[in-house]
């Protein structure tokens, strides 16, 4: 029975590169996928593209591909990634230049796009926004991006055209890993059982190090060996959809039934009904069997017909957050930090700034849980953080400035003040008819 091996080279936009290079060198792979695109990430990429039409792809694309392309070419591994973000075409051209600089000839690089519907958004103004149940026309904020979650269709077609590297915009995360299964095994795109299994493959791989012990370790409870050398996962998949998860021998981390279980339910609202553009996957009967150390058999995934609509992720400029921080140490530091926070709140109120939300944190005391709980033993140091959300950028700047003035206009002993402003890009979601969305492919061949 035919089998292919797929590795995960990244689980988010800024992921580490060393584990991916280790997979390319030692993983005996056929494919490697780099999943680098969150909902907010593509909105930020669109803003970058608006400033420079040659940008808008993942910031680490060049850094990664300068090392990945030569290794992938040497070991005959095909690369699939959504690092194209808001500009897959520019990303593909960048990879062509990298390959040329490496002296590689004959490499085929495909850009897959069609997910960007920002220019067509006027026709969807009556669509209901998931988050507030109001029409899209009532969304409060300037829309900067609108990207449809596409499925495997464009990636599969690019592979049929002979692509060695496929660079996409917004496609569903599991699709990056399921597309080569459909292409290699000739699976029918209405075989819901196999597509459900393929989605399980993709979902277990899409977050890279999470299934090998990253975001899992809890010393004394869930120990993970050699986290500093955490390896990324490999799925060996058979034509009938059966597969196991493993990692490179000698790499750090762990693959066991517990790490696989945690990743399976990660970001899944209903394991019986995980909706993707390609299939409604059912993970409710999935089982894991430890075959040997760091090798887990996965069985029981299935699926049902795909939805008739596709999700659109809309990024919009929502507000600004201004913040400032300052530290207090030594006897009475907690009381002084509390006083400093009270001072800032009163000063901001006196100036009648249009602030939508204000938060005062004592880091190490109440910053994570929004409570007034204090440690039984008074801390020797504490850091005050004051942050505010507002529609006015100037007001956001004033928050950090007020914190900084605590140096000479607040309690004793303040030090290490910082201040900053962040543009807040929020995300809204609507549905569109899947028949209105078609992927487009542009193919580049290095050396031609």
Secondary structure in CASP SS format (residue, H / E / C, confidence):
PFRMAT SS
TARGET T0000
AUTHOR 0000-0000-0000
METHOD secondary structure of the structure
MODEL  1
X C 1.00
X C 1.00
X E 1.00
X E 1.00
X E 1.00
X E 1.00
X E 1.00
X E 1.00
X E 1.00
X E 1.00
X C 1.00
X C 1.00
X C 1.00
X C 1.00
X C 1.00
X C 1.00
X C 1.00
X H 1.00
X H 1.00
X H 1.00
X H 1.00
X H 1.00
X H 1.00
X H 1.00
X H 1.00
X H 1.00
X C 1.00
X C 1.00
X C 1.00
X C 1.00
X E 1.00
X E 1.00
X E 1.00
X E 1.00
X C 1.00
X C 1.00
X C 1.00
X C 1.00
X H 1.00
X H 1.00
X H 1.00
X H 1.00
X H 1.00
X H 1.00
X H 1.00
X H 1.00
X H 1.00
X H 1.00
X H 1.00
X H 1.00
X H 1.00
X C 1.00
X C 1.00
X C 1.00
X C 1.00
X C 1.00
X C 1.00
X C 1.00
X C 1.00
X C 1.00
X H 1.00
X H 1.00
X H 1.00
X H 1.00
X H 1.00
X H 1.00
X H 1.00
X H 1.00
X H 1.00
X H 1.00
X H 1.00
X H 1.00
X H 1.00
X H 1.00
X H 1.00
X C 1.00
X C 1.00
X E 1.00
X E 1.00
X E 1.00
X E 1.00
X C 1.00
X C 1.00
X C 1.00
X C 1.00
X C 1.00
X C 1.00
X H 1.00
X H 1.00
X H 1.00
X H 1.00
X H 1.00
X H 1.00
X H 1.00
X H 1.00
X H 1.00
X H 1.00
X H 1.00
X H 1.00
X H 1.00
X H 1.00
X C 1.00
X C 1.00
X C 1.00
X C 1.00
X C 1.00
X C 1.00
X E 1.00
X E 1.00
X E 1.00
X E 1.00
X E 1.00
X E 1.00
X C 1.00
X C 1.00
X E 1.00
X C 1.00
X H 1.00
X H 1.00
X H 1.00
X H 1.00
X H 1.00
X H 1.00
X H 1.00
X C 1.00
X C 1.00
X C 1.00
X E 1.00
X C 1.00
X C 1.00
X C 1.00
X C 1.00
X C 1.00
X C 1.00
X E 1.00
X H 1.00
X H 1.00
X H 1.00
X C 1.00
X C 1.00
X C 1.00
X E 1.00
X E 1.00
X E 1.00
X E 1.00
X E 1.00
X E 1.00
X E 1.00
X C 1.00
X E 1.00
X C 1.00
X C 1.00
X H 1.00
X H 1.00
X H 1.00
X H 1.00
X H 1.00
X H 1.00
X H 1.00
X H 1.00
X C 1.00
X C 1.00
X C 1.00
X C 1.00
X E 1.00
X E 1.00
X E 1.00
X E 1.00
X C 1.00
X C 1.00
X E 1.00
X C 1.00
X C 1.00
X C 1.00
X H 1.00
X H 1.00
X H 1.00
X H 1.00
X H 1.00
X H 1.00
X H 1.00
X H 1.00
X H 1.00
X H 1.00
X H 1.00
X C 1.00
X C 1.00
X C 1.00
X C 1.00
X C 1.00
X C 1.00
X H 1.00
X H 1.00
X H 1.00
X H 1.00
X H 1.00
X H 1.00
X H 1.00
X H 1.00
X H 1.00
X H 1.00
X H 1.00
X H 1.00
X H 1.00
X H 1.00
X C 1.00
X C 1.00
X H 1.00
X H 1.00
X H 1.00
X H 1.00
X H 1.00
X C 1.00
X C 1.00
X C 1.00
X C 1.00
X C 1.00
X E 1.00
X C 1.00
X C 1.00
X C 1.00
X E 1.00
X C 1.00
X C 1.00
X C 1.00
X C 1.00
X H 1.00
X H 1.00
X H 1.00
X E 1.00
X C 1.00
X C 1.00
X E 1.00
X E 1.00
X E 1.00
X E 1.00
X E 1.00
X E 1.00
X C 1.00
X C 1.00
X C 1.00
X C 1.00
X E 1.00
X E 1.00
X E 1.00
X E 1.00
X E 1.00
X C 1.00
X C 1.00
X C 1.00
X C 1.00
X E 1.00
X C 1.00
X C 1.00
X C 1.00
X C 1.00
X H 1.00
X H 1.00
X H 1.00
X H 1.00
X H 1.00
X H 1.00
X H 1.00
X H 1.00
X C 1.00
X C 1.00
X C 1.00
X C 1.00
X C 1.00
X C 1.00
X C 1.00
X C 1.00
X C 1.00
X E 1.00
X E 1.00
X C 1.00
X C 1.00
X C 1.00
X C 1.00
X E 1.00
X E 1.00
X E 1.00
X C 1.00
X C 1.00
X C 1.00
X C 1.00
X E 1.00
X E 1.00
X E 1.00
X E 1.00
X E 1.00
X E 1.00
X C 1.00
X C 1.00
X E 1.00
X E 1.00
X E 1.00
X E 1.00
X E 1.00
X C 1.00
X C 1.00
X E 1.00
X E 1.00
X E 1.00
X C 1.00
X C 1.00
X C 1.00
X C 1.00
X E 1.00
X E 1.00
X E 1.00
X E 1.00
X E 1.00
X E 1.00
X E 1.00
X E 1.00
X E 1.00
X E 1.00
X E 1.00
X E 1.00
X E 1.00
X E 1.00
X E 1.00
X E 1.00
X E 1.00
X E 1.00
X E 1.00
X E 1.00
X E 1.00
X C 1.00
X C 1.00
X C 1.00
X H 1.00
X H 1.00
X H 1.00
X H 1.00
X H 1.00
X H 1.00
X H 1.00
X H 1.00
X H 1.00
X H 1.00
X H 1.00
X H 1.00
X H 1.00
X H 1.00
X H 1.00
X H 1.00
X H 1.00
X H 1.00
X C 1.00
X C 1.00
X C 1.00
X C 1.00
X C 1.00
X C 1.00
X E 1.00
X E 1.00
X E 1.00
X E 1.00
X E 1.00
X E 1.00
X E 1.00
X C 1.00
X C 1.00
X C 1.00
X C 1.00
X C 1.00
X C 1.00
X C 1.00
X C 1.00
X C 1.00
X C 1.00
X C 1.00
X C 1.00
X C 1.00
X C 1.00
X C 1.00
X C 1.00
X C 1.00
X E 1.00
X E 1.00
X E 1.00
X E 1.00
X E 1.00
X E 1.00
X E 1.00
X E 1.00
X E 1.00
X E 1.00
X C 1.00
X C 1.00
X H 1.00
X H 1.00
X H 1.00
X H 1.00
X H 1.00
X H 1.00
X H 1.00
X H 1.00
X H 1.00
X H 1.00
X H 1.00
X H 1.00
X C 1.00
X H 1.00
X H 1.00
X H 1.00
X H 1.00
X C 1.00
X C 1.00
X C 1.00
X C 1.00
X C 1.00
X E 1.00
X E 1.00
X E 1.00
X E 1.00
X E 1.00
X E 1.00
X E 1.00
X E 1.00
X E 1.00
X E 1.00
X E 1.00
X E 1.00
X E 1.00
X E 1.00
X E 1.00
X E 1.00
X E 1.00
X E 1.00
X E 1.00
X H 1.00
X H 1.00
X H 1.00
X C 1.00
X C 1.00
X C 1.00
X E 1.00
X E 1.00
X E 1.00
X E 1.00
X E 1.00
X E 1.00
X C 1.00
X C 1.00
X C 1.00
END
